Amino acid sequence: MKGYVFHGAGQAAWEEVPDPAVKDPTDAIVRVVAVTICGTDLHILKGDVPEVHPGTVLGHEAVGEIVEVGSDVRTVRPGDRVLVSCISACGRCPYCRQGMYGQCRGGGGWILGHLIDGTQAEYVRVPHADLSVHPLPAAMNSADAVLLADIFPTSYEVGVLNGHVRPGDTVVVVGAGPIGLAAIATARLFSPERIVAVDLAPARLDAARRLGADAVADAREAPEQLIADLTNGLGADVVIEAVGVPESFELCTRMVRPGGHVANIGVHGAPATLHLEDLWIKNITITTGLVDTHSTPTLLRMAAAGRLPTSELVTHTFPLDHMQEAYDVFSRAVDTGALKIVLGAEQHQTVAVREG
């Protein structure tokens, strides 16, 4: 088969790789139908994630069809169409028993495209399949469903839930890329008074408005003052960091009110300064986190019911073997306007069958 293989910082290629095979009785082999590219994949290509060794197939999000399962797999069988989660979970270790699947110590956690070969390939081996793939509703489009593999649960759990968004809050989302936009969409579920999006790119600020932001601000034009004006000088109740650079994290800590929450989602490749000389007195809660995907079944039901704006985030589609071109478009998002790119995504149709 072919897969998109990491060869070191700045180097990757779509090339021949060995077909995956069942290694453990809890494995499933999935034929990949649709994949997407994550900002974390770009961090890997920059060399920001040293745990990823050259020779690893990238990718941790997919929709596909089960083609083979190990002897201990009970919840899916060959022919099932499934969502492949970005997080694998053994279900037995102390962290999994708390629903903290991202911290799994039984061979799971974020392993696809990180510690083992990932989903940006024609086939993928998924360990711990019973808890790591999710059967899809028959009528759910693959291009929509693949966004539930990572960005929606990540934004919802690490941003909105960790930030304790509540009705009437002022919520600021710094970074209006795919993760930030999904945070805006899921924060709206809790009826905040206002959501403010902060970014550098006008196209992404426009997208933030479409997804439900009540106000937008250019990150270069003192967004702290806008937040102070909107809140009578109090500051934001919740600030969600969705970029992953020191400047954006430090901006978040300047906009949050005393007693508020800063929820960091961004993947950071460099240290950020924590200004405790200013923050120590403010009773601020700062959270970080890797997604656990405990919310994925709930989000899938909501998406199937049309309650999540998944399709609005997909700006580009490519055939699966156009991986290099897709990466180029995604990496130049400011110029190309790319939000989420979906590769593959054959259409899934429900066919009515009548007797006779």
C-alpha positions as CSV (number, residue, x, y, z in Angstrom):
1,M,0.0,0.0,0.0
2,K,1.0,3.7,0.0
3,G,1.2,6.1,3.0
4,Y,2.5,9.5,3.8
5,V,5.8,8.8,5.5
6,F,7.8,11.2,7.8
7,H,11.5,11.3,7.0
8,G,12.7,14.0,9.4
9,A,12.1,17.8,9.9
10,G,10.7,19.2,6.6
11,Q,10.7,15.9,4.8
12,A,7.8,13.5,4.0
13,A,6.6,11.6,1.0
14,W,3.6,9.5,-0.3
15,E,5.3,6.2,-1.0
16,E,5.1,2.4,-0.8
17,V,5.0,1.0,2.8
18,P,4.2,-2.5,4.1
19,D,0.6,-3.4,4.5
20,P,-0.6,-3.4,8.1
21,A,-1.5,-6.7,9.8
22,V,-3.2,-7.8,13.0
23,K,-0.5,-8.0,15.7
24,D,-2.6,-8.2,18.8
25,P,-6.1,-9.8,19.3
26,T,-7.6,-6.4,20.0
27,D,-6.5,-4.9,16.7
28,A,-8.6,-3.9,13.7
29,I,-7.4,-3.2,10.1
30,V,-9.3,-0.4,8.5
31,R,-9.4,0.5,4.8
32,V,-9.1,4.3,4.8
33,V,-11.9,6.2,3.1
34,A,-11.3,9.7,4.3
35,V,-8.5,11.5,6.2
36,T,-7.7,15.0,7.1
37,I,-4.6,16.9,8.1
38,C,-4.1,18.4,11.6
39,G,-2.1,21.3,12.8
40,T,-0.2,18.8,14.9
41,D,1.0,17.1,11.7
42,L,2.5,20.4,10.7
43,H,4.3,20.6,14.1
44,I,5.7,17.1,13.5
45,L,7.0,18.1,10.1
46,K,8.7,21.1,11.7
47,G,10.5,18.8,14.1
48,D,8.5,20.0,17.2
49,V,7.5,16.5,18.2
50,P,10.7,14.5,18.6
51,E,9.0,11.3,19.6
52,V,7.9,10.8,16.0
53,H,10.7,8.8,14.3
54,P,11.6,8.9,10.6
55,G,9.8,6.2,8.8
56,T,6.5,6.7,10.6
57,V,3.2,7.1,8.6
58,L,1.6,10.3,9.7
59,G,-2.0,11.0,10.5
60,H,-4.4,10.3,13.4
61,E,-7.9,11.0,12.0
62,A,-9.8,8.8,9.6
63,V,-13.1,7.3,8.4
64,G,-12.9,3.9,6.9
65,E,-14.2,0.3,6.6
66,I,-13.2,-2.5,8.9
67,V,-11.5,-5.3,6.8
68,E,-10.1,-7.5,9.5
69,V,-10.3,-7.8,13.3
70,G,-8.4,-9.6,16.0
71,S,-9.9,-12.5,17.9
72,D,-10.8,-10.3,21.0
73,V,-12.6,-7.5,19.1
74,R,-16.3,-7.5,20.0
75,T,-17.9,-4.2,18.9
76,V,-17.1,-4.1,15.2
77,R,-16.7,-6.6,12.4
78,P,-15.5,-6.5,8.7
79,G,-17.7,-4.3,6.6
80,D,-18.6,-1.8,9.3
81,R,-18.0,1.8,8.5
82,V,-16.2,3.5,11.4
83,L,-14.6,6.7,12.7
84,V,-11.0,6.1,13.7
85,S,-10.4,8.2,16.8
86,C,-7.2,10.2,17.3
87,I,-6.9,8.5,20.7
88,S,-6.6,4.8,21.3
89,A,-7.7,3.4,24.7
90,C,-6.9,0.1,26.4
91,G,-9.9,0.5,28.7
92,R,-8.1,-1.2,31.6
93,C,-5.3,1.0,32.9
94,P,-6.0,3.5,35.8
95,Y,-6.3,6.5,33.5
96,C,-8.7,4.7,31.1
97,R,-10.8,3.8,34.1
98,Q,-11.2,7.5,34.8
99,G,-12.1,8.3,31.2
100,M,-8.7,9.9,30.6
101,Y,-8.0,7.9,27.5
102,G,-5.4,10.4,26.2
103,Q,-3.2,9.4,29.1
104,C,-3.6,5.6,28.6
105,R,-0.7,3.6,29.9
106,G,-1.8,0.3,28.4
107,G,-0.5,0.9,24.9
108,G,-3.0,3.6,23.9
109,G,-3.2,7.4,24.1
110,W,-2.1,9.4,21.1
111,I,-0.2,6.7,19.3
112,L,-1.4,6.8,15.6
113,G,0.9,8.9,13.5
114,H,3.0,9.5,16.6
115,L,4.4,6.3,18.1
116,I,3.0,3.9,15.5
117,D,2.0,4.2,11.8
118,G,-1.0,6.5,11.4
119,T,-4.0,7.0,9.2
120,Q,-2.7,8.9,6.2
121,A,-2.4,5.7,4.2
122,E,-4.6,3.3,2.3
123,Y,-4.9,1.0,5.3
124,V,-4.2,1.5,9.0
125,R,-3.9,-0.9,12.0
126,V,-5.9,0.4,15.0
127,P,-5.0,-1.0,18.4
128,H,-7.6,-1.5,21.1
129,A,-10.3,-1.3,18.4
130,D,-13.3,-1.8,20.8
131,L,-12.7,1.7,22.4
132,S,-10.8,3.3,19.5
133,V,-13.2,3.1,16.6
134,H,-16.8,4.3,16.5
135,P,-19.5,2.8,14.2
136,L,-21.0,5.6,12.0
137,P,-24.7,6.4,11.4
138,A,-25.6,5.1,7.9
139,A,-26.4,8.5,6.4
140,M,-23.4,10.4,7.8
141,N,-21.1,11.7,5.2
142,S,-17.5,10.7,5.5
143,A,-16.2,14.2,5.0
144,D,-18.3,15.4,7.9
145,A,-17.6,12.4,10.1
146,V,-13.8,12.7,9.9
147,L,-13.9,16.0,11.7
148,L,-15.2,14.2,14.8
149,A,-11.9,12.2,15.0
150,D,-10.0,15.1,16.6
151,I,-10.9,18.8,16.2
152,F,-14.4,18.7,17.6
153,P,-13.7,16.5,20.7
154,T,-10.4,18.4,21.3
155,S,-12.0,21.8,21.1
156,Y,-15.0,20.7,23.2
157,E,-13.1,18.8,25.9
158,V,-9.8,20.7,26.2
159,G,-11.2,24.1,25.4
160,V,-14.9,24.4,26.4
161,L,-15.2,21.8,29.1
162,N,-11.8,22.5,30.7
163,G,-12.5,26.2,30.5
164,H,-15.8,25.7,32.3
165,V,-17.8,27.8,29.8
166,R,-21.2,28.8,31.4
167,P,-24.3,30.7,30.3
168,G,-23.6,34.4,30.3
169,D,-19.8,34.2,30.0
170,T,-17.6,36.2,27.8
171,V,-15.5,33.7,25.9
172,V,-12.4,34.7,23.9
173,V,-10.9,32.2,21.4
174,V,-7.4,33.1,20.4
175,G,-6.7,31.4,17.0
176,A,-9.5,31.0,14.4
177,G,-8.0,28.0,12.7
178,P,-10.0,24.7,12.7
179,I,-9.5,24.0,16.4
180,G,-10.5,27.6,17.3
181,L,-13.5,27.5,15.0
182,A,-14.7,24.2,16.5
183,A,-14.2,25.8,20.0
184,I,-16.5,28.6,18.9
185,A,-19.1,26.2,17.6
186,T,-19.1,24.1,20.8
187,A,-18.9,27.0,23.2
188,R,-22.2,28.2,21.7
189,L,-23.8,25.1,23.2
190,F,-23.5,26.7,26.6
191,S,-25.1,30.0,25.8
192,P,-22.3,32.5,26.6
193,E,-23.2,36.1,26.4
194,R,-20.6,36.7,23.8
195,I,-17.8,34.9,21.9
196,V,-14.8,36.9,20.6
197,A,-12.4,35.5,18.1
198,V,-8.8,36.7,17.8
199,D,-6.6,36.0,14.8
200,L,-4.2,37.5,12.3
201,A,-6.0,36.4,9.1
202,P,-9.1,38.3,7.9
203,A,-10.4,35.1,6.1
204,R,-10.3,33.2,9.4
205,L,-12.0,36.0,11.3
206,D,-14.7,36.0,8.6
207,A,-15.1,32.2,9.2
208,A,-15.3,32.8,12.9
209,R,-18.2,35.1,12.4
210,R,-20.0,32.5,10.3
211,L,-19.4,29.9,13.0
212,G,-21.0,32.1,15.7
213,A,-18.4,34.6,17.0
214,D,-20.2,37.8,18.1
215,A,-17.1,39.9,17.6
216,V,-13.6,39.5,16.1
217,A,-10.3,41.2,16.7
218,D,-7.0,41.4,14.8
219,A,-4.3,40.0,17.1
220,R,-2.0,42.9,16.1
221,E,-4.5,45.6,17.2
222,A,-4.6,45.3,21.0
223,P,-7.4,42.9,21.5
224,E,-7.0,43.3,25.3
225,Q,-8.5,46.7,25.0
226,L,-11.5,45.4,23.1
227,I,-12.1,42.8,25.8
228,A,-11.8,45.4,28.5
229,D,-14.3,47.6,26.7
230,L,-16.8,44.8,26.2
231,T,-16.6,43.7,29.9
232,N,-16.4,47.1,31.6
233,G,-12.8,46.4,32.5
234,L,-13.3,43.0,34.1
235,G,-11.8,40.8,31.4
236,A,-13.0,37.5,29.8
237,D,-14.4,34.7,31.9
238,V,-12.8,32.1,29.6
239,V,-9.9,32.5,27.2
240,I,-9.1,29.5,24.9
241,E,-5.6,29.3,23.4
242,A,-5.8,27.6,20.0
243,V,-2.5,28.6,18.3
244,G,0.4,27.1,20.2
245,V,3.0,29.9,20.2
246,P,4.3,31.9,23.2
247,E,2.8,35.2,22.2
248,S,-0.7,33.8,21.9
249,F,-0.5,32.1,25.3
250,E,0.7,35.3,27.0
251,L,-2.0,37.3,25.3
252,C,-4.6,34.9,26.8
253,T,-3.3,35.5,30.3
254,R,-3.6,39.3,29.8
255,M,-7.2,39.1,28.7
256,V,-8.6,36.8,31.4
257,R,-10.5,38.3,34.4
258,P,-9.6,37.5,38.0
259,G,-11.2,34.2,38.8
260,G,-11.3,33.2,35.2
261,H,-10.0,30.3,33.2
262,V,-7.3,30.0,30.5
263,A,-7.7,26.8,28.6
264,N,-4.7,25.9,26.5
265,I,-5.4,23.7,23.4
266,G,-2.5,24.7,21.2
267,V,0.5,22.4,20.7
268,H,3.6,24.4,21.8
269,G,7.0,23.9,20.4
270,A,8.7,26.6,22.4
271,P,8.6,27.8,26.0
272,A,6.1,30.5,27.0
273,T,6.6,33.0,29.9
274,L,4.2,32.6,32.7
275,H,4.0,36.1,34.2
276,L,3.3,35.1,37.8
277,E,4.3,38.6,38.9
278,D,1.0,39.7,37.5
279,L,-1.1,36.5,37.8
280,W,-0.4,35.3,41.3
281,I,-3.0,37.6,42.8
282,K,-5.8,36.9,40.3
283,N,-7.1,33.5,41.2
284,I,-6.7,32.3,37.6
285,T,-7.1,28.7,36.6
286,I,-4.8,27.6,33.7
287,T,-5.5,24.2,32.2
288,T,-3.7,22.2,29.5
289,G,-4.6,18.9,28.1
290,L,-4.5,16.2,25.4
291,V,-8.0,15.2,24.3
292,D,-9.5,12.1,25.8
293,T,-12.3,11.6,23.2
294,H,-14.7,10.6,25.9
295,S,-17.2,13.0,24.2
296,T,-17.0,11.4,20.8
297,P,-20.2,9.4,21.0
298,T,-22.1,12.4,22.1
299,L,-20.7,14.6,19.4
300,L,-21.4,12.0,16.8
301,R,-25.0,12.0,17.7
302,M,-25.1,15.7,17.6
303,A,-23.4,15.8,14.2
304,A,-25.8,13.2,12.8
305,A,-28.7,15.4,14.1
306,G,-27.3,18.4,12.3
307,R,-26.3,20.2,15.5
308,L,-22.6,20.7,14.6
309,P,-21.4,22.7,11.6
310,T,-18.9,20.1,10.4
311,S,-19.3,20.7,6.6
312,E,-18.7,24.5,7.0
313,L,-15.1,23.8,8.1
314,V,-14.2,21.8,5.0
315,T,-12.7,24.2,2.4
316,H,-10.6,21.8,0.2
317,T,-10.9,18.2,-0.9
318,F,-8.3,16.0,-2.6
319,P,-8.0,12.4,-3.7
320,L,-6.1,10.4,-1.1
321,D,-3.0,10.1,-3.2
322,H,-2.6,13.9,-3.5
323,M,-1.2,14.1,0.0
324,Q,1.7,16.3,-0.8
325,E,-0.4,18.9,-2.6
326,A,-2.9,18.9,0.3
327,Y,-0.1,19.5,2.9
328,D,1.2,22.4,0.8
329,V,-2.3,24.0,0.7
330,F,-2.9,23.4,4.4
331,S,0.5,24.7,5.4
332,R,-0.1,28.0,3.5
333,A,-3.5,28.5,5.0
334,V,-3.1,32.3,5.2
335,D,-2.7,32.4,1.4
336,T,-5.0,29.6,0.5
337,G,-7.8,30.1,2.9
338,A,-7.7,26.5,4.0
339,L,-9.5,25.5,7.1
340,K,-10.0,21.7,7.0
341,I,-8.8,19.6,4.1
342,V,-10.3,16.2,3.5
343,L,-8.7,13.6,1.3
344,G,-10.6,10.7,-0.1
345,A,-14.1,11.0,1.3
346,E,-16.1,8.9,-1.2
347,Q,-19.7,9.7,-0.8
348,H,-21.8,7.3,1.3
349,Q,-25.4,7.0,0.3
350,T,-28.3,5.3,1.9
351,V,-30.2,3.2,-0.6
352,A,-33.8,2.3,0.0
353,V,-34.6,-1.4,-0.9
354,R,-38.1,-2.6,-1.5
355,E,-39.3,-6.2,-1.7
356,G,-40.1,-7.6,-5.1
